Amino acid sequence: MAGASHYIMPLPEFDKPVKILIVASPYYKDISDNQIAGAKAEIEKAGATWEIVEVPGALEIPTAIGIAERMSNFDGYVALGCVIRGETTHYDTVCNDSSRAIQLLGLQGLCIGNGILTVENRTQAEVRADPAEMNKGGGAAAAALHLIALARKWGKAEKTVGFTREILMVSDTDSKTST
């Protein structure tokens, strides 16, 4: 129900520095700027630091997060973008595929706050992105911070993203059977 209040968890506290990568699509620049402002404020409120990288659209956000996880040293990620329904089914593809990819990265142990807005019109996007209104950028940052706190509580997982390949080598002596 629109306008219903909900419980917002207090931000976690950290004893070691936290570094977050904000991955944003500025496809709708004014909306993206508001999402980023909300995310940065929430991250700073928790005493964490952030960097920002921009990608062309929502479909590129999970790929950028995967690359950063493999090649950098971030504790968590904030995915920010906006997909507004249009006249074609492209909206469904972008919404579903970006969300699915982020979820798969999360299931592999990455700490990601998903702030990709999926809305019917620009007015809905503006309200959700505005830090003074629904502040979905700040909410995504808070989600990432909570997941980082859980990961630190339970121990850092192995740093792999994607499928791992095991090579099985069989020597000539292993393949012969003794009679």
Rosetta constraint file for C-alpha pairs under 8 A:
AtomPair CA 11 CA 46 HARMONIC 6.41 0.50
AtomPair CA 11 CA 142 HARMONIC 6.66 0.50
AtomPair CA 11 CA 145 HARMONIC 7.38 0.50
AtomPair CA 11 CA 146 HARMONIC 7.13 0.50
AtomPair CA 12 CA 46 HARMONIC 7.08 0.50
AtomPair CA 12 CA 145 HARMONIC 6.90 0.50
AtomPair CA 12 CA 146 HARMONIC 6.19 0.50
AtomPair CA 12 CA 149 HARMONIC 6.57 0.50
AtomPair CA 13 CA 46 HARMONIC 6.70 0.50
AtomPair CA 13 CA 149 HARMONIC 7.85 0.50
AtomPair CA 14 CA 18 HARMONIC 7.55 0.50
AtomPair CA 14 CA 46 HARMONIC 7.99 0.50
AtomPair CA 14 CA 149 HARMONIC 7.34 0.50
AtomPair CA 17 CA 47 HARMONIC 7.84 0.50
AtomPair CA 17 CA 48 HARMONIC 6.33 0.50
AtomPair CA 17 CA 49 HARMONIC 7.83 0.50
AtomPair CA 18 CA 47 HARMONIC 7.75 0.50
AtomPair CA 18 CA 48 HARMONIC 4.83 0.50
AtomPair CA 18 CA 49 HARMONIC 6.23 0.50
AtomPair CA 18 CA 74 HARMONIC 7.92 0.50
AtomPair CA 18 CA 75 HARMONIC 6.18 0.50
AtomPair CA 19 CA 48 HARMONIC 5.96 0.50
AtomPair CA 19 CA 49 HARMONIC 4.93 0.50
AtomPair CA 19 CA 50 HARMONIC 5.61 0.50
AtomPair CA 19 CA 51 HARMONIC 7.88 0.50
AtomPair CA 19 CA 73 HARMONIC 7.98 0.50
AtomPair CA 19 CA 74 HARMONIC 5.35 0.50
AtomPair CA 19 CA 75 HARMONIC 5.46 0.50
AtomPair CA 19 CA 76 HARMONIC 6.95 0.50
AtomPair CA 20 CA 43 HARMONIC 7.97 0.50
AtomPair CA 20 CA 48 HARMONIC 7.37 0.50
AtomPair CA 20 CA 49 HARMONIC 6.21 0.50
AtomPair CA 20 CA 50 HARMONIC 4.67 0.50
AtomPair CA 20 CA 51 HARMONIC 6.48 0.50
AtomPair CA 20 CA 74 HARMONIC 5.55 0.50
AtomPair CA 20 CA 75 HARMONIC 5.82 0.50
AtomPair CA 20 CA 76 HARMONIC 4.94 0.50
AtomPair CA 20 CA 77 HARMONIC 5.41 0.50
AtomPair CA 20 CA 78 HARMONIC 7.30 0.50
AtomPair CA 21 CA 50 HARMONIC 5.59 0.50
AtomPair CA 21 CA 51 HARMONIC 4.97 0.50
AtomPair CA 21 CA 52 HARMONIC 5.79 0.50
AtomPair CA 21 CA 53 HARMONIC 7.40 0.50
AtomPair CA 21 CA 74 HARMONIC 6.38 0.50
AtomPair CA 21 CA 76 HARMONIC 6.48 0.50
AtomPair CA 21 CA 77 HARMONIC 4.85 0.50
AtomPair CA 21 CA 78 HARMONIC 6.32 0.50
AtomPair CA 22 CA 36 HARMONIC 7.73 0.50
AtomPair CA 22 CA 39 HARMONIC 7.96 0.50
AtomPair CA 22 CA 50 HARMONIC 6.83 0.50
AtomPair CA 22 CA 51 HARMONIC 6.04 0.50
AtomPair CA 22 CA 52 HARMONIC 4.69 0.50
AtomPair CA 22 CA 53 HARMONIC 6.36 0.50
AtomPair CA 22 CA 77 HARMONIC 5.76 0.50
AtomPair CA 22 CA 78 HARMONIC 4.66 0.50
AtomPair CA 22 CA 79 HARMONIC 6.23 0.50
AtomPair CA 22 CA 80 HARMONIC 7.29 0.50
AtomPair CA 23 CA 52 HARMONIC 5.96 0.50
AtomPair CA 23 CA 53 HARMONIC 5.11 0.50
AtomPair CA 23 CA 54 HARMONIC 5.82 0.50
AtomPair CA 23 CA 55 HARMONIC 7.21 0.50
AtomPair CA 23 CA 61 HARMONIC 6.18 0.50
AtomPair CA 23 CA 64 HARMONIC 7.25 0.50
AtomPair CA 23 CA 65 HARMONIC 7.15 0.50
AtomPair CA 23 CA 77 HARMONIC 7.14 0.50
AtomPair CA 23 CA 78 HARMONIC 6.01 0.50
AtomPair CA 23 CA 79 HARMONIC 5.10 0.50
AtomPair CA 23 CA 80 HARMONIC 6.10 0.50
AtomPair CA 24 CA 32 HARMONIC 6.91 0.50
AtomPair CA 24 CA 36 HARMONIC 7.59 0.50
AtomPair CA 24 CA 52 HARMONIC 7.31 0.50
AtomPair CA 24 CA 53 HARMONIC 6.37 0.50
AtomPair CA 24 CA 54 HARMONIC 4.86 0.50
AtomPair CA 24 CA 55 HARMONIC 6.24 0.50
AtomPair CA 24 CA 61 HARMONIC 6.98 0.50
AtomPair CA 24 CA 79 HARMONIC 6.10 0.50
AtomPair CA 24 CA 80 HARMONIC 4.56 0.50
AtomPair CA 24 CA 81 HARMONIC 5.69 0.50
AtomPair CA 25 CA 32 HARMONIC 6.75 0.50
AtomPair CA 25 CA 54 HARMONIC 5.50 0.50
AtomPair CA 25 CA 55 HARMONIC 5.06 0.50
AtomPair CA 25 CA 56 HARMONIC 5.57 0.50
AtomPair CA 25 CA 57 HARMONIC 5.00 0.50
AtomPair CA 25 CA 58 HARMONIC 6.08 0.50
AtomPair CA 25 CA 61 HARMONIC 7.25 0.50
AtomPair CA 25 CA 80 HARMONIC 6.39 0.50
AtomPair CA 25 CA 81 HARMONIC 4.92 0.50
AtomPair CA 25 CA 82 HARMONIC 7.56 0.50
AtomPair CA 26 CA 30 HARMONIC 7.85 0.50
AtomPair CA 26 CA 31 HARMONIC 7.72 0.50
AtomPair CA 26 CA 32 HARMONIC 5.21 0.50
AtomPair CA 26 CA 33 HARMONIC 7.56 0.50
AtomPair CA 26 CA 54 HARMONIC 6.87 0.50
AtomPair CA 26 CA 55 HARMONIC 7.40 0.50
AtomPair CA 26 CA 56 HARMONIC 6.94 0.50
AtomPair CA 26 CA 57 HARMONIC 7.34 0.50
AtomPair CA 26 CA 81 HARMONIC 6.94 0.50
AtomPair CA 27 CA 32 HARMONIC 7.54 0.50
AtomPair CA 27 CA 56 HARMONIC 6.57 0.50
AtomPair CA 27 CA 57 HARMONIC 6.10 0.50
AtomPair CA 27 CA 81 HARMONIC 7.51 0.50
AtomPair CA 27 CA 82 HARMONIC 7.43 0.50
AtomPair CA 28 CA 32 HARMONIC 6.09 0.50
AtomPair CA 28 CA 82 HARMONIC 6.99 0.50
AtomPair CA 29 CA 33 HARMONIC 6.00 0.50
AtomPair CA 30 CA 34 HARMONIC 6.43 0.50
AtomPair CA 31 CA 35 HARMONIC 6.30 0.50
AtomPair CA 31 CA 82 HARMONIC 7.50 0.50
AtomPair CA 31 CA 125 HARMONIC 6.96 0.50
AtomPair CA 31 CA 126 HARMONIC 6.07 0.50
AtomPair CA 31 CA 129 HARMONIC 5.83 0.50
AtomPair CA 31 CA 130 HARMONIC 7.65 0.50
AtomPair CA 32 CA 36 HARMONIC 6.07 0.50
AtomPair CA 32 CA 80 HARMONIC 7.05 0.50
AtomPair CA 32 CA 81 HARMONIC 6.30 0.50
AtomPair CA 32 CA 82 HARMONIC 7.47 0.50
AtomPair CA 32 CA 129 HARMONIC 7.45 0.50
AtomPair CA 33 CA 37 HARMONIC 6.14 0.50
AtomPair CA 34 CA 38 HARMONIC 6.28 0.50
AtomPair CA 34 CA 129 HARMONIC 5.49 0.50
AtomPair CA 34 CA 130 HARMONIC 5.42 0.50
AtomPair CA 34 CA 131 HARMONIC 6.39 0.50
AtomPair CA 34 CA 137 HARMONIC 7.57 0.50
AtomPair CA 35 CA 39 HARMONIC 6.19 0.50
AtomPair CA 35 CA 80 HARMONIC 6.72 0.50
AtomPair CA 35 CA 129 HARMONIC 4.98 0.50
AtomPair CA 35 CA 130 HARMONIC 6.80 0.50
AtomPair CA 35 CA 131 HARMONIC 7.12 0.50
AtomPair CA 35 CA 135 HARMONIC 6.96 0.50
AtomPair CA 35 CA 136 HARMONIC 6.63 0.50
AtomPair CA 35 CA 137 HARMONIC 4.20 0.50
AtomPair CA 35 CA 138 HARMONIC 7.14 0.50
AtomPair CA 36 CA 40 HARMONIC 5.99 0.50
AtomPair CA 36 CA 80 HARMONIC 7.41 0.50
AtomPair CA 36 CA 137 HARMONIC 6.12 0.50
AtomPair CA 37 CA 41 HARMONIC 6.20 0.50
AtomPair CA 37 CA 131 HARMONIC 7.05 0.50
AtomPair CA 37 CA 137 HARMONIC 7.47 0.50
AtomPair CA 37 CA 138 HARMONIC 7.92 0.50
AtomPair CA 38 CA 42 HARMONIC 6.34 0.50
AtomPair CA 38 CA 129 HARMONIC 7.91 0.50
AtomPair CA 38 CA 130 HARMONIC 7.55 0.50
AtomPair CA 38 CA 131 HARMONIC 5.01 0.50
AtomPair CA 38 CA 135 HARMONIC 5.93 0.50
AtomPair CA 38 CA 136 HARMONIC 7.43 0.50
AtomPair CA 38 CA 137 HARMONIC 5.01 0.50
AtomPair CA 38 CA 138 HARMONIC 4.38 0.50
AtomPair CA 39 CA 43 HARMONIC 6.16 0.50
AtomPair CA 39 CA 78 HARMONIC 7.75 0.50
AtomPair CA 39 CA 137 HARMONIC 4.67 0.50
AtomPair CA 39 CA 138 HARMONIC 4.09 0.50
AtomPair CA 39 CA 139 HARMONIC 7.33 0.50
AtomPair CA 39 CA 140 HARMONIC 6.98 0.50
AtomPair CA 39 CA 141 HARMONIC 5.14 0.50
AtomPair CA 39 CA 142 HARMONIC 7.94 0.50
AtomPair CA 40 CA 44 HARMONIC 6.06 0.50
AtomPair CA 40 CA 50 HARMONIC 7.19 0.50
AtomPair CA 40 CA 138 HARMONIC 7.37 0.50
AtomPair CA 40 CA 141 HARMONIC 7.76 0.50
AtomPair CA 41 CA 45 HARMONIC 6.03 0.50
AtomPair CA 41 CA 138 HARMONIC 7.08 0.50
AtomPair CA 42 CA 46 HARMONIC 6.52 0.50
AtomPair CA 42 CA 138 HARMONIC 5.35 0.50
AtomPair CA 42 CA 139 HARMONIC 7.95 0.50
AtomPair CA 42 CA 141 HARMONIC 6.27 0.50
AtomPair CA 42 CA 142 HARMONIC 6.50 0.50
AtomPair CA 43 CA 47 HARMONIC 6.61 0.50
AtomPair CA 43 CA 48 HARMONIC 5.42 0.50
AtomPair CA 43 CA 49 HARMONIC 6.70 0.50
AtomPair CA 43 CA 50 HARMONIC 7.23 0.50
AtomPair CA 43 CA 138 HARMONIC 7.91 0.50
AtomPair CA 43 CA 141 HARMONIC 6.24 0.50
AtomPair CA 43 CA 142 HARMONIC 7.26 0.50
AtomPair CA 43 CA 145 HARMONIC 7.64 0.50
AtomPair CA 44 CA 48 HARMONIC 5.38 0.50
AtomPair CA 44 CA 49 HARMONIC 6.48 0.50
AtomPair CA 55 CA 60 HARMONIC 6.11 0.50
AtomPair CA 55 CA 61 HARMONIC 6.52 0.50
AtomPair CA 55 CA 64 HARMONIC 7.61 0.50
AtomPair CA 56 CA 60 HARMONIC 6.72 0.50
AtomPair CA 57 CA 61 HARMONIC 6.98 0.50
AtomPair CA 57 CA 81 HARMONIC 7.27 0.50
AtomPair CA 58 CA 62 HARMONIC 7.98 0.50
AtomPair CA 58 CA 80 HARMONIC 7.93 0.50
AtomPair CA 58 CA 81 HARMONIC 5.73 0.50
AtomPair CA 58 CA 82 HARMONIC 7.08 0.50
AtomPair CA 58 CA 83 HARMONIC 7.38 0.50
AtomPair CA 58 CA 94 HARMONIC 6.82 0.50
AtomPair CA 58 CA 95 HARMONIC 7.97 0.50
AtomPair CA 58 CA 98 HARMONIC 6.19 0.50
AtomPair CA 58 CA 116 HARMONIC 7.24 0.50
AtomPair CA 59 CA 63 HARMONIC 7.71 0.50
AtomPair CA 59 CA 94 HARMONIC 6.15 0.50
AtomPair CA 59 CA 97 HARMONIC 7.01 0.50
AtomPair CA 59 CA 98 HARMONIC 5.11 0.50
AtomPair CA 60 CA 64 HARMONIC 6.23 0.50
AtomPair CA 60 CA 98 HARMONIC 7.87 0.50
AtomPair CA 61 CA 65 HARMONIC 6.32 0.50
AtomPair CA 61 CA 79 HARMONIC 6.50 0.50
AtomPair CA 61 CA 80 HARMONIC 7.93 0.50
AtomPair CA 61 CA 98 HARMONIC 7.33 0.50
AtomPair CA 62 CA 66 HARMONIC 6.15 0.50
AtomPair CA 62 CA 79 HARMONIC 7.81 0.50
AtomPair CA 62 CA 98 HARMONIC 6.60 0.50
AtomPair CA 62 CA 101 HARMONIC 5.93 0.50
AtomPair CA 62 CA 102 HARMONIC 5.49 0.50
AtomPair CA 62 CA 105 HARMONIC 7.70 0.50
AtomPair CA 63 CA 67 HARMONIC 6.20 0.50
AtomPair CA 64 CA 68 HARMONIC 6.10 0.50
AtomPair CA 65 CA 69 HARMONIC 6.09 0.50
AtomPair CA 65 CA 77 HARMONIC 7.03 0.50
AtomPair CA 66 CA 70 HARMONIC 6.35 0.50
AtomPair CA 66 CA 105 HARMONIC 7.36 0.50
AtomPair CA 66 CA 161 HARMONIC 6.49 0.50
AtomPair CA 67 CA 71 HARMONIC 6.03 0.50
AtomPair CA 68 CA 72 HARMONIC 5.18 0.50
AtomPair CA 68 CA 73 HARMONIC 7.62 0.50
AtomPair CA 68 CA 74 HARMONIC 7.51 0.50
AtomPair CA 69 CA 73 HARMONIC 6.85 0.50
AtomPair CA 69 CA 74 HARMONIC 6.84 0.50
AtomPair CA 69 CA 110 HARMONIC 7.95 0.50
AtomPair CA 69 CA 159 HARMONIC 7.57 0.50
AtomPair CA 69 CA 160 HARMONIC 7.88 0.50
AtomPair CA 69 CA 161 HARMONIC 7.16 0.50
AtomPair CA 70 CA 159 HARMONIC 7.26 0.50
AtomPair CA 70 CA 160 HARMONIC 6.76 0.50
AtomPair CA 70 CA 161 HARMONIC 6.64 0.50
AtomPair CA 75 CA 111 HARMONIC 7.16 0.50
AtomPair CA 75 CA 148 HARMONIC 6.56 0.50
AtomPair CA 76 CA 110 HARMONIC 6.65 0.50
AtomPair CA 76 CA 111 HARMONIC 4.69 0.50
AtomPair CA 76 CA 112 HARMONIC 5.83 0.50
AtomPair CA 76 CA 144 HARMONIC 6.01 0.50
AtomPair CA 76 CA 145 HARMONIC 7.35 0.50
AtomPair CA 76 CA 148 HARMONIC 6.38 0.50
AtomPair CA 77 CA 110 HARMONIC 7.86 0.50
AtomPair CA 77 CA 111 HARMONIC 6.16 0.50
AtomPair CA 77 CA 112 HARMONIC 4.67 0.50
AtomPair CA 77 CA 113 HARMONIC 6.32 0.50
AtomPair CA 77 CA 141 HARMONIC 7.87 0.50
AtomPair CA 77 CA 144 HARMONIC 6.27 0.50
AtomPair CA 78 CA 112 HARMONIC 5.63 0.50
AtomPair CA 78 CA 113 HARMONIC 4.79 0.50
AtomPair CA 78 CA 114 HARMONIC 6.20 0.50
AtomPair CA 78 CA 115 HARMONIC 6.93 0.50
AtomPair CA 78 CA 140 HARMONIC 6.09 0.50
AtomPair CA 78 CA 141 HARMONIC 5.67 0.50
AtomPair CA 78 CA 144 HARMONIC 6.43 0.50
AtomPair CA 79 CA 112 HARMONIC 7.03 0.50
AtomPair CA 79 CA 113 HARMONIC 6.13 0.50
AtomPair CA 79 CA 114 HARMONIC 4.98 0.50
AtomPair CA 79 CA 115 HARMONIC 5.35 0.50
AtomPair CA 79 CA 116 HARMONIC 6.24 0.50
AtomPair CA 79 CA 140 HARMONIC 7.39 0.50
AtomPair CA 80 CA 114 HARMONIC 6.85 0.50
AtomPair CA 80 CA 115 HARMONIC 4.72 0.50
AtomPair CA 80 CA 116 HARMONIC 4.86 0.50
AtomPair CA 80 CA 117 HARMONIC 7.61 0.50
AtomPair CA 80 CA 137 HARMONIC 6.72 0.50
AtomPair CA 80 CA 140 HARMONIC 8.00 0.50
AtomPair CA 81 CA 115 HARMONIC 6.66 0.50
AtomPair CA 81 CA 116 HARMONIC 4.39 0.50
AtomPair CA 81 CA 117 HARMONIC 6.06 0.50
AtomPair CA 82 CA 116 HARMONIC 5.38 0.50
AtomPair CA 82 CA 117 HARMONIC 4.48 0.50
AtomPair CA 82 CA 118 HARMONIC 6.07 0.50
AtomPair CA 82 CA 119 HARMONIC 7.67 0.50
AtomPair CA 82 CA 125 HARMONIC 7.16 0.50
AtomPair CA 83 CA 91 HARMONIC 6.77 0.50
AtomPair CA 83 CA 94 HARMONIC 7.44 0.50
AtomPair CA 83 CA 95 HARMONIC 6.88 0.50
AtomPair CA 83 CA 116 HARMONIC 7.36 0.50
AtomPair CA 83 CA 117 HARMONIC 5.98 0.50
AtomPair CA 83 CA 118 HARMONIC 4.92 0.50
AtomPair CA 83 CA 119 HARMONIC 6.36 0.50
AtomPair CA 84 CA 91 HARMONIC 7.04 0.50
AtomPair CA 84 CA 117 HARMONIC 7.98 0.50
AtomPair CA 84 CA 118 HARMONIC 6.09 0.50
AtomPair CA 84 CA 119 HARMONIC 5.05 0.50
AtomPair CA 84 CA 120 HARMONIC 5.57 0.50
AtomPair CA 84 CA 121 HARMONIC 5.66 0.50
AtomPair CA 84 CA 122 HARMONIC 6.75 0.50
AtomPair CA 84 CA 125 HARMONIC 7.65 0.50
AtomPair CA 85 CA 91 HARMONIC 5.44 0.50
AtomPair CA 85 CA 118 HARMONIC 7.67 0.50
AtomPair CA 85 CA 119 HARMONIC 6.32 0.50
AtomPair CA 85 CA 120 HARMONIC 4.99 0.50
AtomPair CA 85 CA 121 HARMONIC 6.54 0.50
AtomPair CA 86 CA 90 HARMONIC 7.81 0.50
AtomPair CA 86 CA 91 HARMONIC 6.49 0.50
AtomPair CA 89 CA 93 HARMONIC 6.73 0.50
AtomPair CA 90 CA 94 HARMONIC 6.18 0.50
AtomPair CA 91 CA 95 HARMONIC 6.05 0.50
AtomPair CA 92 CA 96 HARMONIC 5.88 0.50
AtomPair CA 93 CA 97 HARMONIC 5.77 0.50
AtomPair CA 94 CA 98 HARMONIC 5.86 0.50
AtomPair CA 95 CA 99 HARMONIC 6.09 0.50
AtomPair CA 95 CA 118 HARMONIC 6.47 0.50
AtomPair CA 96 CA 100 HARMONIC 5.92 0.50
AtomPair CA 97 CA 101 HARMONIC 6.02 0.50
AtomPair CA 98 CA 102 HARMONIC 6.23 0.50
AtomPair CA 99 CA 103 HARMONIC 6.12 0.50
AtomPair CA 99 CA 114 HARMONIC 7.86 0.50
AtomPair CA 100 CA 104 HARMONIC 6.17 0.50
AtomPair CA 101 CA 105 HARMONIC 6.30 0.50
AtomPair CA 102 CA 106 HARMONIC 6.18 0.50
AtomPair CA 102 CA 112 HARMONIC 7.45 0.50
AtomPair CA 102 CA 114 HARMONIC 7.37 0.50
AtomPair CA 103 CA 107 HARMONIC 6.16 0.50
AtomPair CA 104 CA 108 HARMONIC 6.42 0.50
AtomPair CA 105 CA 109 HARMONIC 6.81 0.50
AtomPair CA 105 CA 110 HARMONIC 5.83 0.50
AtomPair CA 105 CA 161 HARMONIC 7.19 0.50
AtomPair CA 106 CA 110 HARMONIC 4.65 0.50
AtomPair CA 106 CA 111 HARMONIC 6.08 0.50
AtomPair CA 106 CA 112 HARMONIC 6.26 0.50
AtomPair CA 108 CA 160 HARMONIC 7.97 0.50
AtomPair CA 108 CA 161 HARMONIC 6.77 0.50
AtomPair CA 108 CA 162 HARMONIC 7.86 0.50
AtomPair CA 109 CA 157 HARMONIC 6.66 0.50
AtomPair CA 111 CA 144 HARMONIC 5.47 0.50
AtomPair CA 111 CA 145 HARMONIC 7.82 0.50
AtomPair CA 111 CA 147 HARMONIC 5.27 0.50
AtomPair CA 111 CA 148 HARMONIC 5.77 0.50
AtomPair CA 111 CA 151 HARMONIC 7.82 0.50
AtomPair CA 112 CA 140 HARMONIC 7.94 0.50
AtomPair CA 112 CA 143 HARMONIC 7.25 0.50
AtomPair CA 112 CA 144 HARMONIC 4.95 0.50
AtomPair CA 112 CA 147 HARMONIC 7.38 0.50
AtomPair CA 113 CA 139 HARMONIC 7.77 0.50
AtomPair CA 113 CA 140 HARMONIC 4.27 0.50
AtomPair CA 113 CA 141 HARMONIC 5.73 0.50
AtomPair CA 113 CA 142 HARMONIC 7.27 0.50
AtomPair CA 113 CA 143 HARMONIC 4.90 0.50
AtomPair CA 113 CA 144 HARMONIC 4.37 0.50
AtomPair CA 114 CA 140 HARMONIC 5.40 0.50
AtomPair CA 114 CA 143 HARMONIC 7.90 0.50
AtomPair CA 115 CA 136 HARMONIC 6.02 0.50
AtomPair CA 115 CA 137 HARMONIC 5.68 0.50
AtomPair CA 115 CA 139 HARMONIC 7.43 0.50
AtomPair CA 115 CA 140 HARMONIC 4.95 0.50
AtomPair CA 117 CA 125 HARMONIC 6.79 0.50
AtomPair CA 117 CA 128 HARMONIC 7.69 0.50
AtomPair CA 117 CA 136 HARMONIC 7.97 0.50
AtomPair CA 118 CA 125 HARMONIC 7.92 0.50
AtomPair CA 119 CA 124 HARMONIC 6.17 0.50
AtomPair CA 119 CA 125 HARMONIC 6.18 0.50
AtomPair CA 120 CA 124 HARMONIC 6.90 0.50
AtomPair CA 121 CA 125 HARMONIC 6.64 0.50
AtomPair CA 122 CA 126 HARMONIC 6.13 0.50
AtomPair CA 123 CA 127 HARMONIC 6.34 0.50
AtomPair CA 124 CA 128 HARMONIC 6.23 0.50
AtomPair CA 125 CA 129 HARMONIC 5.98 0.50
AtomPair CA 126 CA 130 HARMONIC 6.02 0.50
AtomPair CA 127 CA 133 HARMONIC 5.90 0.50
AtomPair CA 127 CA 134 HARMONIC 6.19 0.50
AtomPair CA 127 CA 135 HARMONIC 8.00 0.50
AtomPair CA 128 CA 133 HARMONIC 6.65 0.50
AtomPair CA 128 CA 134 HARMONIC 4.71 0.50
AtomPair CA 128 CA 135 HARMONIC 5.80 0.50
AtomPair CA 128 CA 136 HARMONIC 5.64 0.50
AtomPair CA 129 CA 133 HARMONIC 7.55 0.50
AtomPair CA 129 CA 134 HARMONIC 6.61 0.50
AtomPair CA 129 CA 135 HARMONIC 5.35 0.50
AtomPair CA 129 CA 136 HARMONIC 5.61 0.50
AtomPair CA 129 CA 137 HARMONIC 6.39 0.50
AtomPair CA 130 CA 134 HARMONIC 6.27 0.50
AtomPair CA 130 CA 135 HARMONIC 5.31 0.50
AtomPair CA 130 CA 136 HARMONIC 7.73 0.50
AtomPair CA 131 CA 135 HARMONIC 4.14 0.50
AtomPair CA 131 CA 136 HARMONIC 7.56 0.50
AtomPair CA 131 CA 137 HARMONIC 7.52 0.50
AtomPair CA 131 CA 138 HARMONIC 7.21 0.50
AtomPair CA 135 CA 139 HARMONIC 6.34 0.50
AtomPair CA 136 CA 140 HARMONIC 6.08 0.50
AtomPair CA 137 CA 141 HARMONIC 6.33 0.50
AtomPair CA 138 CA 142 HARMONIC 6.15 0.50
AtomPair CA 139 CA 143 HARMONIC 6.19 0.50
AtomPair CA 140 CA 144 HARMONIC 6.33 0.50
AtomPair CA 141 CA 145 HARMONIC 6.24 0.50
AtomPair CA 142 CA 146 HARMONIC 6.20 0.50
AtomPair CA 143 CA 147 HARMONIC 6.28 0.50
AtomPair CA 144 CA 148 HARMONIC 6.18 0.50
AtomPair CA 145 CA 149 HARMONIC 6.26 0.50
AtomPair CA 146 CA 150 HARMONIC 6.36 0.50
AtomPair CA 147 CA 151 HARMONIC 6.14 0.50
AtomPair CA 148 CA 152 HARMONIC 6.13 0.50
AtomPair CA 149 CA 153 HARMONIC 6.09 0.50
AtomPair CA 150 CA 154 HARMONIC 6.19 0.50
AtomPair CA 151 CA 155 HARMONIC 5.67 0.50
AtomPair CA 151 CA 156 HARMONIC 5.86 0.50
AtomPair CA 151 CA 157 HARMONIC 7.69 0.50
AtomPair CA 152 CA 156 HARMONIC 6.09 0.50
AtomPair CA 160 CA 164 HARMONIC 7.75 0.50
AtomPair CA 170 CA 174 HARMONIC 6.08 0.50
AtomPair CA 170 CA 175 HARMONIC 6.75 0.50
AtomPair CA 171 CA 175 HARMONIC 6.56 0.50
AtomPair CA 172 CA 176 HARMONIC 6.62 0.50
